[in-house]
Amino acid sequence: MPCAGCARTFNPDSLEVHQRGCKEFKVVQKKAEELEPVKVPQKPKALVCYICGRQYGTSSLGIHIKACQKSWEVEQSKLPVNQRRKCPSPPKILAEQPDRPIVTSKAMQEYNEEAFQSFNEKALEPCPHCARTFLPSSLKVHLRSCKPKEAKV
């Protein structure tokens, strides 16, 4: 098969590999994108858990959330009382309609935005040295290599 950029011929399985590095193909591809911008709205494929940040299908999210809440409580019970945090609260769309499935593209997008924000603000912990945020279990690992920055004189 010929390359659309340089016209060299390749086996079909080799053509894709070649096109990744072919400068002429990238120019042709860029011109085609400028002429015909095609934006296909993509429906979110999964829903974000507001507790752990992982993605789940619409039918399994409810099951996962129950297990994730229990896991959160177990992890928090291992910490000293003054360091324990409450489990993040569910997004409004889930709290207002707990038995109604989130299936429309708009509802999925609204839920994911709110769930991801809740996860970032309430589930992640900042590193005291560099301010990056981590899950509590990952923060312990990160702290082994992150050193406090020295004060400039």
NUFIDREN-548238 format. One record per residue: x, y negated, z of N, C-alpha, C in turn. Coordinates in nm, 2 decimals. Layout:
// NUFIDREN-548238
- X,Y,Z,X,Y,Z,X,Y,Z
...
END
This chain:
// NUFIDREN-548238
- 0.08,0.12,0.00,0.00,0.00,0.00,0.09,-0.12,0.00
- 0.05,-0.23,-0.08,0.13,-0.35,-0.08,0.11,-0.44,0.04
- 0.21,-0.51,0.09,0.20,-0.61,0.19,0.13,-0.74,0.13
- 0.04,-0.80,0.20,-0.03,-0.92,0.14,0.06,-1.04,0.14
- 0.17,-1.03,0.21,0.27,-1.14,0.22,0.38,-1.13,0.12
- 0.45,-1.02,0.12,0.57,-1.01,0.03,0.55,-0.91,-0.08
- 0.44,-0.84,-0.09,0.41,-0.75,-0.20,0.49,-0.62,-0.20
- 0.58,-0.60,-0.10,0.65,-0.47,-0.09,0.55,-0.36,-0.06
- 0.57,-0.24,-0.10,0.48,-0.13,-0.08,0.53,-0.04,0.04
- 0.43,0.01,0.11,0.45,0.09,0.23,0.35,0.20,0.24
- 0.38,0.30,0.31,0.28,0.40,0.35,0.19,0.33,0.44
- 0.06,0.37,0.44,-0.04,0.30,0.52,0.00,0.28,0.67
- 0.06,0.39,0.73,0.09,0.38,0.87,0.21,0.29,0.90
- 0.30,0.27,0.79,0.41,0.18,0.81,0.38,0.04,0.78
- 0.27,0.01,0.70,0.24,-0.12,0.66,0.21,-0.21,0.79
- 0.14,-0.16,0.88,0.11,-0.24,1.00,0.23,-0.28,1.08
- 0.33,-0.19,1.09,0.45,-0.21,1.16,0.53,-0.32,1.08
- 0.53,-0.31,0.95,0.61,-0.41,0.87,0.54,-0.55,0.88
- 0.41,-0.56,0.88,0.34,-0.69,0.88,0.37,-0.76,1.01
- 0.40,-0.69,1.12,0.42,-0.76,1.25,0.55,-0.85,1.24
- 0.64,-0.81,1.15,0.77,-0.88,1.14,0.78,-0.96,1.01
- 0.69,-0.95,0.92,0.70,-1.01,0.79,0.66,-1.16,0.79
- 0.75,-1.24,0.77,0.73,-1.39,0.77,0.63,-1.43,0.67
- 0.64,-1.38,0.55,0.54,-1.42,0.44,0.40,-1.38,0.48
- 0.39,-1.26,0.54,0.25,-1.21,0.58,0.19,-1.30,0.69
- 0.27,-1.35,0.78,0.22,-1.44,0.88,0.18,-1.57,0.83
- 0.25,-1.62,0.72,0.21,-1.75,0.66,0.07,-1.73,0.59
- 0.06,-1.61,0.51,-0.07,-1.58,0.44,-0.18,-1.57,0.55
- -0.15,-1.50,0.65,-0.25,-1.48,0.76,-0.29,-1.61,0.82
- -0.20,-1.70,0.85,-0.23,-1.83,0.91,-0.31,-1.91,0.82
- -0.28,-1.91,0.69,-0.36,-1.99,0.59,-0.50,-1.94,0.59
- -0.52,-1.81,0.59,-0.65,-1.75,0.59,-0.73,-1.79,0.71
- -0.67,-1.79,0.82,-0.74,-1.83,0.95,-0.78,-1.98,0.94
- -0.70,-2.06,0.88,-0.73,-2.20,0.87,-0.85,-2.23,0.78
- -0.85,-2.15,0.67,-0.96,-2.16,0.57,-1.09,-2.11,0.63
- -1.09,-2.00,0.69,-1.21,-1.94,0.74,-1.21,-1.91,0.89
- -1.22,-2.01,0.97,-1.22,-1.98,1.12,-1.35,-1.90,1.15
- -1.33,-1.78,1.20,-1.44,-1.69,1.23,-1.43,-1.67,1.39
- -1.54,-1.72,1.45,-1.54,-1.71,1.59,-1.67,-1.62,1.62
- -1.64,-1.50,1.67,-1.75,-1.41,1.70,-1.76,-1.41,1.85
- -1.87,-1.46,1.91,-1.89,-1.46,2.05,-1.89,-1.31,2.10
- -1.80,-1.29,2.20,-1.79,-1.15,2.25,-1.86,-1.14,2.38
- -1.94,-1.04,2.39,-2.01,-1.01,2.52,-1.91,-0.95,2.62
- -1.91,-1.00,2.74,-1.82,-0.93,2.84,-1.85,-0.78,2.84
- -1.75,-0.70,2.85,-1.77,-0.56,2.85,-1.78,-0.50,2.99
- -1.74,-0.57,3.09,-1.75,-0.52,3.23,-1.78,-0.64,3.32
- -1.81,-0.60,3.44,-1.84,-0.70,3.55,-1.72,-0.69,3.65
- -1.69,-0.81,3.70,-1.58,-0.82,3.80,-1.63,-0.80,3.94
- -1.56,-0.71,4.02,-1.60,-0.70,4.16,-1.55,-0.82,4.23
- -1.63,-0.88,4.31,-1.60,-1.01,4.38,-1.51,-0.98,4.50
- -1.49,-0.85,4.54,-1.41,-0.82,4.65,-1.27,-0.78,4.61
- -1.25,-0.69,4.51,-1.12,-0.65,4.47,-1.07,-0.70,4.34
- -1.16,-0.76,4.26,-1.12,-0.82,4.13,-1.11,-0.72,4.01
- -1.14,-0.60,4.04,-1.14,-0.50,3.93,-1.27,-0.51,3.85
- -1.26,-0.45,3.73,-1.38,-0.45,3.64,-1.45,-0.32,3.64
- -1.59,-0.33,3.64,-1.67,-0.21,3.63,-1.79,-0.23,3.54
- -1.84,-0.12,3.49,-1.96,-0.12,3.41,-2.08,-0.17,3.48
- -2.18,-0.21,3.41,-2.30,-0.26,3.47,-2.37,-0.16,3.56
- -2.37,-0.03,3.53,-2.44,0.07,3.61,-2.35,0.11,3.73
- -2.22,0.10,3.72,-2.14,0.15,3.84,-2.10,0.04,3.93
- -2.12,-0.09,3.90,-2.08,-0.20,3.99,-2.14,-0.19,4.13
- -2.27,-0.16,4.13,-2.34,-0.15,4.26,-2.29,-0.04,4.35
- -2.26,0.07,4.29,-2.20,0.18,4.37,-2.06,0.14,4.42
- -1.98,0.08,4.33,-1.85,0.04,4.37,-1.85,-0.06,4.48
- -1.94,-0.16,4.47,-1.94,-0.27,4.57,-1.96,-0.21,4.71
- -2.05,-0.11,4.73,-2.07,-0.05,4.86,-1.94,0.01,4.91
- -1.87,0.08,4.83,-1.74,0.15,4.87,-1.64,0.04,4.89
- -1.63,-0.06,4.81,-1.53,-0.17,4.83,-1.55,-0.25,4.96
- -1.68,-0.27,5.00,-1.71,-0.34,5.12,-1.66,-0.25,5.24
- -1.68,-0.12,5.24,-1.63,-0.03,5.34,-1.48,-0.04,5.35
- -1.42,-0.03,5.23,-1.27,-0.04,5.23,-1.22,-0.17,5.29
- -1.28,-0.28,5.25,-1.25,-0.41,5.31,-1.25,-0.41,5.46
- -1.36,-0.36,5.51,-1.38,-0.35,5.66,-1.27,-0.27,5.73
- -1.24,-0.15,5.67,-1.13,-0.07,5.72,-1.00,-0.14,5.72
- -0.97,-0.20,5.61,-0.84,-0.28,5.60,-0.83,-0.39,5.70
- -0.94,-0.46,5.72,-0.95,-0.57,5.81,-0.94,-0.53,5.96
- -1.00,-0.41,5.99,-0.99,-0.36,6.12,-0.85,-0.32,6.17
- -0.76,-0.30,6.07,-0.62,-0.26,6.10,-0.54,-0.39,6.15
- -0.60,-0.51,6.11,-0.53,-0.63,6.14,-0.56,-0.68,6.28
- -0.47,-0.76,6.34,-0.50,-0.83,6.47,-0.63,-0.91,6.45
- -0.71,-0.93,6.56,-0.84,-1.00,6.55,-0.82,-1.14,6.49
- -0.71,-1.21,6.53,-0.70,-1.35,6.48,-0.66,-1.36,6.33
- -0.63,-1.25,6.27,-0.59,-1.25,6.12,-0.70,-1.19,6.04
- -0.81,-1.14,6.10,-0.92,-1.07,6.02,-1.00,-1.18,5.94
- -1.04,-1.14,5.82,-1.12,-1.23,5.74,-1.25,-1.16,5.71
- -1.36,-1.24,5.68,-1.49,-1.18,5.64,-1.48,-1.14,5.50
- -1.56,-1.04,5.47,-1.57,-0.99,5.33,-1.62,-1.10,5.24
- -1.57,-1.12,5.12,-1.62,-1.23,5.03,-1.77,-1.20,5.01
- -1.85,-1.31,5.00,-1.99,-1.30,4.98,-2.02,-1.28,4.83
- -2.13,-1.22,4.79,-2.16,-1.19,4.65,-2.20,-1.32,4.58
- -2.17,-1.32,4.45,-2.21,-1.44,4.37,-2.36,-1.46,4.38
- -2.41,-1.58,4.36,-2.55,-1.62,4.37,-2.64,-1.53,4.29
- -2.60,-1.50,4.16,-2.68,-1.42,4.07,-2.71,-1.28,4.13
- -2.61,-1.23,4.20,-2.63,-1.09,4.26,-2.71,-1.10,4.39
- -2.68,-1.20,4.46,-2.75,-1.22,4.59,-2.90,-1.25,4.57
- -2.93,-1.33,4.47,-3.07,-1.37,4.44,-3.15,-1.26,4.38
- -3.09,-1.17,4.30,-3.16,-1.07,4.23,-3.08,-0.94,4.25
- -3.08,-0.88,4.37,-2.99,-0.76,4.39,-3.04,-0.64,4.31
- -3.17,-0.63,4.29,-3.22,-0.51,4.22,-3.23,-0.53,4.07
- -3.21,-0.65,4.02,-3.22,-0.67,3.88,-3.08,-0.66,3.81
- -3.08,-0.57,3.71,-2.95,-0.55,3.64,-2.90,-0.67,3.57
- -2.77,-0.69,3.56,-2.70,-0.80,3.49,-2.67,-0.75,3.35
- -2.75,-0.77,3.25,-2.72,-0.72,3.12,-2.71,-0.82,3.01
- -2.77,-0.93,3.02,-2.75,-1.03,2.92,-2.61,-1.09,2.92
- -2.57,-1.13,2.80,-2.43,-1.18,2.79,-2.41,-1.31,2.87
- -2.51,-1.39,2.88,-2.50,-1.52,2.96,-2.50,-1.48,3.11
- -2.58,-1.39,3.15,-2.58,-1.35,3.29,-2.45,-1.28,3.33
- -2.40,-1.20,3.24,-2.27,-1.13,3.27,-2.16,-1.24,3.28
- -2.16,-1.34,3.19,-2.05,-1.44,3.20,-2.06,-1.52,3.32
- -2.19,-1.56,3.36,-2.20,-1.64,3.48,-2.16,-1.56,3.60
- -2.20,-1.43,3.61,-2.16,-1.35,3.72,-2.01,-1.34,3.73
- -1.95,-1.31,3.62,-1.80,-1.29,3.62,-1.73,-1.41,3.66
- -1.77,-1.53,3.62,-1.70,-1.65,3.66,-1.71,-1.67,3.81
- -1.83,-1.65,3.86,-1.85,-1.67,4.00,-1.78,-1.56,4.09
- -1.79,-1.44,4.04,-1.72,-1.33,4.11,-1.57,-1.35,4.11
- -1.51,-1.39,4.00,-1.37,-1.41,3.99,-1.33,-1.52,4.08
- -1.40,-1.63,4.08,-1.37,-1.74,4.17,-1.38,-1.70,4.32
- -1.48,-1.62,4.35,-1.49,-1.57,4.49,-1.37,-1.48,4.53
- -1.34,-1.40,4.44,-1.22,-1.31,4.46,-1.10,-1.39,4.48
- -1.07,-1.49,4.39,-0.95,-1.57,4.40,-0.94,-1.65,4.53
- -1.05,-1.71,4.57,-1.06,-1.79,4.69,-1.06,-1.72,4.82
- -1.13,-1.60,4.82,-1.16,-1.54,4.95,-1.08,-1.41,4.97
- -1.05,-1.34,4.87,-0.99,-1.21,4.88,-0.83,-1.21,4.88
- -0.78,-1.30,4.80,-0.64,-1.32,4.78,-0.57,-1.40,4.89
- -0.45,-1.37,4.93,-0.38,-1.45,5.03,-0.26,-1.51,4.97
- -0.23,-1.64,5.00,-0.11,-1.71,4.95,0.02,-1.66,5.02
- 0.12,-1.66,4.94,0.26,-1.63,5.00,0.30,-1.76,5.07
- 0.35,-1.75,5.19,0.39,-1.87,5.27,0.51,-1.94,5.21
- 0.59,-1.87,5.12,0.71,-1.92,5.07,0.69,-1.99,4.93
- 0.61,-1.92,4.84,0.60,-1.97,4.70,0.46,-2.00,4.66
- 0.36,-1.98,4.75,0.22,-2.01,4.73,0.15,-1.93,4.62
- 0.21,-1.83,4.56,0.14,-1.74,4.48,0.05,-1.66,4.56
- -0.06,-1.61,4.50,-0.16,-1.54,4.57,-0.16,-1.39,4.54
- -0.19,-1.31,4.64,-0.18,-1.16,4.63,-0.29,-1.10,4.71
- -0.32,-0.97,4.68,-0.40,-0.89,4.76,-0.32,-0.87,4.89
- -0.38,-0.85,5.00,-0.30,-0.83,5.13,-0.20,-0.72,5.12
- -0.23,-0.61,5.06,-0.13,-0.50,5.05,-0.02,-0.54,4.96
- -0.04,-0.61,4.86,0.06,-0.65,4.76,0.15,-0.76,4.82
- 0.09,-0.85,4.91,0.16,-0.96,4.97,0.28,-0.90,5.06
- 0.25,-0.79,5.13,0.35,-0.73,5.21,0.47,-0.69,5.12
- 0.45,-0.63,5.01,0.56,-0.59,4.92,0.63,-0.72,4.86
- 0.55,-0.82,4.82,0.61,-0.94,4.77,0.70,-1.01,4.87
- 0.66,-1.01,5.00,0.74,-1.08,5.10,0.88,-1.02,5.12
- 0.89,-0.90,5.08,1.02,-0.83,5.09,1.13,-0.90,5.01
- 1.08,-0.95,4.89,1.18,-1.01,4.80,1.17,-1.17,4.79
- 1.06,-1.22,4.84,1.04,-1.37,4.83,1.11,-1.43,4.95
- 1.20,-1.52,4.93,1.27,-1.59,5.04,1.22,-1.73,5.05
- 1.22,-1.79,5.17,1.19,-1.93,5.19,1.28,-2.02,5.11
- 1.23,-2.12,5.05,1.31,-2.21,4.98,1.38,-2.30,5.08
- 1.51,-2.33,5.06,1.59,-2.41,5.15,1.55,-2.56,5.13
- 1.55,-2.63,5.23,1.52,-2.77,5.23,1.63,-2.85,5.17
- 1.60,-2.94,5.07,1.70,-3.02,5.01,1.74,-3.13,5.11
- 1.87,-3.16,5.11,1.92,-3.27,5.20,1.93,-3.40,5.13
END
